[in-house]
Amino acid sequence: MKDFIKNTIESSMVVSYFRGPDKSQQSWAESPVLRFIHLVANFPGKLLKAAYNRWQSVFENSLVFRLLGFLADNMHMVIGLALVLFMIVPHHIWRNSYSVVLAIGLAALLLIRLMKNRESVIDTPAIDYSIWLFFTSLAVAAATSLFPADSLKYLVHYIVAFVLLAVIVSAVDSAEKVYQLVKFIAFGTFLTALYGIYQWKVVGIAVDPSTTDLTLNPDLGGRVYSTMGNANVYGELLVLTIPFFAAIILNEKKLLKKAAWLAMLAPVLLVLFKTGSRGAWVALAGAAVVFVFFWNIKFIPVIIVLGLIALQLLPAPIYNRIMTIFRGDQSTDYRGKILTSAIPMLKDYWLTGVGLGPGVVSTIFERYKIFGLTKAAHTHVLYLQLWLEAGLAAILTFLLMMFRMVRNTFEAMISKKDPALNNVMFAALSGIAGLLAMGLADHVWFFTRIMQLFWVSIAIILVIVRVMNRSKEKAEKTAGI
């Protein structure tokens, strides 16, 4: 009976779809549209390669070029250090223009890499077709906006995200580089935790009545926000990056290294609780379930039981804070009023949206807000916000993209060809799942640093798919020989 059930499941259409060849992506990779995009994207690199081949001795005698060449050959390290800076710069110092400078710098370094290395290309086929569709829908939404100037200005943040994604996909081309990159991300998260502890224990954090309902949470205390300037936003960063610690700990072979990463995780979990972000706590629990589901589904009952036990052992202020999810407070009432106002607006603009950017939505929202509701910066629901900004095409292509990422992860889980790479992919997807769970109650892309880190996690999944596909092709060629 057991074998019958197993054979039935394995021969089902659903499992066959996840296990079988990715025909839609293969069709996209062979399409004239992608060939044209690939030609255009790599044309500057071809020109630079021609210049390098012609004046190679001049370039090689330049100290500056040799330094840039060294950085280009180790781009995964440069990207990792850039992401650490991206996370640790405090909010009061950070400017969104810094991410533009970062993207330009990494793109320029990628061109140096293309210039030096004959085999290096901007790997456009490695970017899933759903991502191309999604970013195209955003560009259309910006161009057709009710306030085009504002939307085109906001589009820059998404262009930065796409550049980061393309650079990572093109430059991180081996399993070892993937491992090093996620270690940089985890280390950056650790540094933000140390800064959060410094805020809490040394500087002190005043209780903000605008973010904490003191009648329901009198003992919660000040909420740690670390480098993000907002406790909920910092919670979003932690949910997105904490799963990478799990992958690193599982992948490390030496017990001492496992212990070191566990020790680094401890302050991160501590400041997560000090954020006071109920959404982050619940989302991380959900992310843990997602990770365990892909890693070893047999442990799902164990993690649920451990979670229920841990819930009873939580300090009273944290336990009471979680329970306010079910009792409601000022923030849930505020979100309810926004949702009530936003639904009529969605009925009017469900097809095209009003234009890219929360500022455009906020301006049009003024016509729809109910009595007693003050000005809202956004809708507090990622999916609703995206729909209102960029219309039906954006929300559908976004959902398609997430389905495609899940499909890629399922395929890796079923194949079980590289457990260590699989663990990193599971971590990336579980962090994304946790963030998107928070998106049900908040606009998690409102702070553009979080939005761009989301695309870094998407890029890590794409890189792993690319590395696994190349290993598979190499194995097939070897077998053919």
N, C-alpha and C positions, 0 to 999 in steps of 0.2 A: 504493500500500500504506500509506504514511504517513497519507494522508487517511482511508483506511478505518479504521485503528486509532484515529485521533483522533475520528472520528465515532462509532465504537463505544463508546469511553470516555464521550464527552459525552452519548450517548443512554442510558447504563446507568442502572439504577434507583438505584444508590448515588450517582452524581453528581447525578442528578435530585433525590434527597432533599436533598442539601446545597445545591443551587442553587435548588430550588423554594420555594414559600411555606411558612412554618413553621406548619402547620395546627394542631399540638397547642398551641402558644403562643397562636394566634389563638382557639382554642376556650376556653382558660383565660381569656383577656382578656374574652371575652364571657359568661363563666359567672356565674350568680347569686352564687356563693360569693365570687368576686373583687369583684363589685359591692358586696357587703355589706362586705367588708374595706376597700374603697376609701372607702365611705361613713363607716365608723367611724374610719378613720385620718385622714380629712380633716375630721371634724366639729369638732374643736377649732379648726382653722384657719378654718372658716366662722364660728364664733362670734367669733373675734378680728377677722376682716374686718368683721363687722357692727359691732363695737365701734369699730373704726378709722374706718369710714365715718360713724358717728354723732358721734364726738368727734375728727374729723381735725385740727381746728385746735389742740386741746389737745395731741395727740400731736406735731404738727409744731413746736409751740413749746417742746417739751421737748428740752433739749440731750442728755440721756441717750438719749432715743428716737432722735434724729437720728444719734447715734453708732452705736447698735445697728442702725439702718436702713442706714447706710453699710456696716457689717460684713456685714449680711445680703445686701446687693446684691453683695458681693464674697466670697461664701461659699467659692468655690473657693480663694481665697487663704488664708482663715482655716483651711480644712481642710488645705491644704498646710502651713501653719506648724504646725498641731497635729500633723501626722504627723512633721514634723521633730523637734519636741519629744518625740514618742512614741518616736522612734528614738535620740535622743542622750542622754536622761537615763540616767546610769550605773545599773547593776543594784543597787548597794548603796544607792542613793537611791530607786529606783523602787518603788512600791507598786501593786498591781493596782487599788486603789481609785482611783488617778489616771485610769485608763482609763474608769472609771465616771463620774467628774466630767467628763472630756473628752466622753463620749457625751452626757451630760445637757446640757452647755453647747452643743454643736453642735445637738442637737435643739431646744433653746430658741431658738437663733438661726434655725433653719429655720422655727419658728413665727412669728418676727418677719417673716421673708421672706414667708410665706403671708399674714400680716396686711396687709402693705404692697402686695404685688403681686397683682393680681386673677387673673392667669393661672397663678400658682405653685400647685402641688399636691404632695402626697406621691405620687409616681408609682408606685403599686403595680403597675400593669400591666407596667411595665418590669422588674420583678423576676421572673425566670423561675420557672415553676410548680414546677420541680424543687427550687428553693431553699426555697419555701414548704413543700414536702413534707418536705425534710430537717430544717428547723428544727422542724416539727411533730413529727417522730419523736423529736427530742431532748427536746422538752417532755414528750412521753408517757413517755419513758425516765426523766426526772427525777421525774415524778409517781408512777410505778410502781416506783421504785427499792427495793432492799432496805434502803437507808438514805436515805429521802426528804429529810430535813433537809440532809444533805450534798450530795445531788444538786441540790436546788433552789438551794442556795447556789452551786454550781458553774455552774448554768444562767445565772447573771448574766453570766458571761464571754461566753457565746454571745449573750445579749441585747445586750450591748455591741457585739459584732461585727455583729449584724443592724441595730442602730441606725446604726452607721457606714456600712454598706452602703446602707441606705435614704436616709440623708442625702446621700451622694455621688451616688446615682442621681437624687435629686430636685433637687439644687442645681447639679450640673455638667451644663449643658445645651447646650454648644457645643463644637466641635472645639478652639477656642482655649483654652477652660478646661481641657480634657483635657490639652493640651500643657503648660500651666502647672502643673497638678497633678503630672504625672509628673516634671517638672523639680524640683519641691520634694522629691519622693521620692528622686530621684537625688542632689540636693544634701545631703539628710539622710544618705544612705549615705556620701557623701564626708566629711562631718563625723565620722561614726563611724570612718572609716578614719584620719583625722588623729589621733583620740583613741587608736586602736589603735597607731599608730606612736609616739605619746607614751608609751604603756605600755611598748612594746618597747624604745625607744631611750633614754628618759629615766628612767622608773621602774624598768624591768627586770621580767621575768616569770620566776618560779621554775618549774622543771620539776615537774609534778604526776604522781607515779607512778601515781595512781589513774586518770588519763586517758591516760597514755602508757606503753606497754610499753618500758622502757628497755633490755631485752635485745635487742629488735628495732629500736629507734629511738634509739640512744645519742647521735646528733648532731642530733636534731630541735630541741632547745632548748625554751624556754618557748613556750606556745601563746597567741597573741593572742585575747582575748575581748572587747575593746573595751567597749561599754556593755551587753552582754548577760550578762556574768557567767560564761559558759561558751563555750569555743571552738567546740564543735559547733553550739550555738545561734546564735552569731554567723555561722558558716558558712551556716546556714539563711537568715538575713536577707540575706546577700550573694547567695546563689543566687536568692532571690526578687526582688531589686531590681536586680542588675547588668544584666539584659537591657534595662531601661529606658534605660540609657546608649546601647545600640546603636540603639534607636529614635530617641533624641534626636539622635545624631550623624548618622544617615541623614537625618533631617528638617530639620536646620539647613541653610539655603541658603548662608550665608556661610562661607568657609573658615576665617576666624579663630575663629568660634564653634565650628565642628567641632573645631578644634585645642584650644580651651579645654576642651571636654567630654572630649576624649581625655586631656588633661593631668589632669583630675579623676579619670578612670577609673584612671590608672596606680597611685596609692596604694591604691585599692580592690582592685585585682588583687594588689598586693603583700601586703596584710594577709590576703587570702584564702589565699594560700600559707602565711602565718605562723599561720593558725588550726590548721594541722596536721590539718584535717578531711578525711579521705579521701573521705567521703561527699559533702562539698561540692564537692570537686574534680571527682569523677566526675559529679555531678549537674549542675554548671555546663557541663561538656562536653556532656552530654545536652541541656541547655537550649539550648546554641548550635546543636546539630543541629536541634532543633525549630524554632528561630527561622529558620534558613536554609532549612529545608524549606518553611515558609510564605512567606518573603520571596522566595526564588528557588531552586527545587529543583535547578536546574542546577549550583549551587555546592556541593551535598552532597559529591561526590567530592573537591572542592578542600579543603573544611574537614576531611574525614577524613584526607587526606594531610598537611595542615598540622598536625593534631593528633598524628599519629604522629611527625612530625619533631620537634615541640615536646616530646614525651615523652622523646625521646633527649637533648634539650638541657637538661632539668631538672637543678637541683642534686642531688647525690647523696642528701642527707637526704630531700628531697621524693620523689625517684624510689623510694628504699627504702621510704618510708612507703606509697606507692601499692602497691608489690609485696606488702606485708603483707596486703592484701586477699585475695590468693590463698594465702598461707602460713598465715594465721590468727594470732591473738594472744589475749591475755587477754580483750579486749572481745568478740571473736567467740565465744570459748568461753562467756562469760557469757551472751551473747544466745542461744546454742544451748540452754543450760540453761533459760532463761526460756521459750523456744518449746516445748521438750519438756513443760514444766509447764503451759503455757497451753492446749495442744490438748485435754486432757481437760476442762478448765474450759469451753472453748468447746462441747464436746459436750453439756454439761449446761445451758448457758445460751444456745445458738445462736439461739433464737427471740426472746427478750425482752431478753437482756443482764441484767447485775446492777444497773445503775443508772449514771446519768451521773456522770462524774468519775473521775480516776485513783485517788483515795483509796478509793472504793468497790471498784474492781477489785483494788487492792492488798490490801485487807482480806480479800476472799473468796479471793484468790490464795494466801493463807497455807495454805489447806486442801489445795492442789494441788502446791505446790512440791516438787521432788525433793530428795533428800538432798544436802547440800553447797551449796545455793543460799541466799544470804542474802536479806533482804527486798528486794523489787523495787518501785521506785516506779511502774513501768509495764512494758508488754510489749516496748518498743523496736520495735514495728511499728505504724504509724498505723492501718492497716486492721483488724488484729487487735484493737487497743485499742478502736477505734470500735465494732466488732462486739460485743466483750465488754461495753462500757458500755451501748450503746443498742439492741443486737439487730439482727435481720435487716433490719428496715425502714430503719434508719439507714444501713447499709452499702449497701443497694440504691439508696436515694434519693441517696446520695452519689455512687455510680458513675453513676447517671442524670444527675446534675448535671454531672459532669465530661464526660460524653458530649455534653451539651447545649452546654457551653462550647466543646468542640472543633467541634461542628457550626456554631456561630456564627462561629468563626474560619475554618473552611473556606468558609463562605458569603462572608465578606469577601474571602478569597483569590481565589475564583473570580470574584466580581463586579468586583474591581479598580477600584472607583469612587473611592476616596479613599486613595491609597497611603500618605499620612502617617498617617492614622488607623489604617490597616491595620497599619503598623509598630508602633504603640503596642499594638494588640491582640495582635499576634504576640509582643511583648515580655512582656505580661502573662501570656499563656498559657504561654510557654516558661519563665518564672519559676515559675509554678504547677507545670508539668510537672517541673521540676528539684526543687522542694520535695517533690513527691509521690514522686519517685524516691528521695529521701532517706528518705521515709516507709517504704520497704521494709525499712530497717534501723534506724529510730529513730521514736520517737513525737514527730513534729515539731510537734505542737500542745501539748505538755506545758507549754512556756513560752507563756503566753497572749498575749504581745505578738506572737509569730510567728503564732499562730493568727488574731489579729485583722488582722494585715497580709495574711495570705492572703485574707481576705474583702475587704480593700481592693482587691486585684488582681482578684478576681471582680467587684467593683463597677465597676472601670474597663472590663472587658469589656462589662458590661451598659450602661454609659453610652455606649460606642461604638456598640453595637447600636441603642440608642435614637436617637442623633444620626443615624446612617446611615438608619434607618427614616424619620425625619422629613424628611431630605433627599430621600429617594426619593418620599415622599408629596407633597412640595412640587413636585418635578419632574413628577410625574404630573398634578398639578392644573394646572401651567403648560402642559403639553402638551395637556391637555384644553381649555384656554382657546383 
